Amino acid sequence: QVQLVESGGGLVQPGGSLRLSCAASGIISRFYDLGWYRQAPGKQRELVARITTGGSTNYADFVKGRFTISRDNAKNTVYLQMNSLKPDDTAVYYCNAQLSRTNYWGQGTQVTVSS
């Protein structure tokens, strides 16, 4: 029974920061590439950041220099530190664990950036 449980979303003012967490159970996450995706109303789900089993990272251009993805394999947890948030960052954020063709998804957490 695989679960990805997210926390840390909420309402924040422009320029503020949030830290998203996603704790996995039912898998040994060190075998999986982990990532964060987001989806705004009327838009496609898009990649925000990924981190491989070896620790290599990949970021979407629109978050480079502002967001940082990290993982703690001992805790089966992946994090997304979000700084300098903009209204365009408003979306539902999903965490993902991937091993070959197998994908698991979190329930999604709402991030709203508004003054």
C-alpha positions as CSV (number, residue, x, y, z in Angstrom):
1,Q,0.0,0.0,0.0
2,V,2.0,2.9,-1.3
3,Q,1.2,6.4,0.0
4,L,2.9,9.7,-0.7
5,V,1.7,12.2,2.0
6,E,2.3,15.9,1.4
7,S,2.4,18.8,3.8
8,G,3.5,22.4,3.9
9,G,1.2,24.0,1.3
10,G,-0.9,27.1,2.1
11,L,-1.3,30.8,1.5
12,V,1.7,33.0,1.3
13,Q,2.4,36.6,0.2
14,P,4.5,37.4,-2.9
15,G,8.2,37.2,-2.0
16,G,7.5,34.8,0.8
17,S,8.7,31.2,1.3
18,L,7.2,27.8,1.8
19,R,8.7,24.3,2.3
20,L,6.8,21.4,1.0
21,S,7.4,17.9,2.3
22,C,6.3,14.5,0.9
23,A,6.7,11.4,3.1
24,A,6.5,8.0,1.3
25,S,5.4,4.7,2.8
26,G,5.1,1.3,1.2
27,I,8.3,1.8,-0.9
28,I,12.0,2.1,-0.3
29,S,12.4,5.6,-1.8
30,R,16.1,5.4,-2.3
31,F,15.4,3.2,-5.4
32,Y,13.1,5.9,-6.9
33,D,13.6,9.1,-8.7
34,L,11.6,11.8,-6.9
35,G,10.0,14.9,-8.2
36,W,7.6,17.8,-7.8
37,Y,5.0,18.8,-10.4
38,R,2.3,21.5,-10.4
39,Q,-0.9,22.2,-12.1
40,A,-2.8,25.5,-12.3
41,P,-6.4,25.7,-13.4
42,G,-6.8,25.3,-17.2
43,K,-3.1,24.3,-17.6
44,Q,-1.2,21.1,-18.1
45,R,0.6,19.5,-15.2
46,E,4.3,20.6,-15.5
47,L,7.5,19.5,-14.0
48,V,8.9,21.7,-11.2
49,A,11.9,19.8,-10.0
50,R,13.3,16.3,-10.0
51,I,16.0,14.5,-8.0
52,T,17.5,11.2,-9.0
53,T,18.5,8.2,-6.9
54,G,22.1,9.5,-7.3
55,G,21.2,13.0,-6.1
56,S,21.3,14.8,-9.5
57,T,18.7,17.6,-9.8
58,N,16.7,19.1,-12.7
59,Y,14.6,22.3,-12.5
60,A,12.1,24.0,-14.7
61,D,13.5,27.3,-16.0
62,F,10.8,29.3,-14.2
63,V,12.0,28.2,-10.7
64,K,15.7,28.1,-11.2
65,G,17.4,30.1,-8.5
66,R,14.3,30.2,-6.3
67,F,13.4,26.5,-5.5
68,T,15.5,23.7,-4.2
69,I,14.6,20.0,-4.2
70,S,16.3,17.7,-1.7
71,R,15.7,14.2,-0.3
72,D,16.3,12.3,2.9
73,N,16.4,8.6,2.1
74,A,16.5,7.6,5.8
75,K,13.1,9.3,6.2
76,N,11.7,8.3,2.8
77,T,11.0,12.0,2.3
78,V,11.5,14.6,-0.5
79,Y,11.3,18.3,0.1
80,L,10.8,21.4,-2.0
81,Q,12.1,24.7,-0.6
82,M,10.3,27.6,-2.4
83,N,11.6,31.1,-2.0
84,S,10.8,34.4,-3.6
85,L,7.3,33.1,-4.5
86,K,5.3,34.8,-7.2
87,P,1.6,34.8,-7.9
88,D,2.3,32.7,-11.0
89,D,3.5,29.9,-8.7
90,T,-0.1,29.4,-7.5
91,A,-1.0,25.8,-8.3
92,V,-1.7,22.4,-6.8
93,Y,1.7,20.8,-6.2
94,Y,2.1,17.0,-6.5
95,C,5.0,14.8,-5.5
96,N,6.0,11.8,-7.6
97,A,8.1,8.7,-7.2
98,Q,9.2,6.9,-10.3
99,L,11.0,3.6,-10.9
100,S,11.1,2.6,-14.5
101,R,7.5,2.6,-15.8
102,T,6.0,2.6,-12.2
103,N,4.8,6.0,-10.9
104,Y,3.2,7.0,-7.6
105,W,1.6,10.3,-6.9
106,G,0.7,12.3,-3.8
107,Q,-2.7,13.7,-3.3
108,G,-1.6,17.3,-4.2
109,T,-1.3,20.3,-1.9
110,Q,-2.5,23.8,-2.7
111,V,-0.1,26.7,-2.9
112,T,-1.6,30.1,-3.2
113,V,0.6,33.2,-3.6
114,S,-1.4,36.4,-3.1
115,S,-1.3,39.7,-1.4
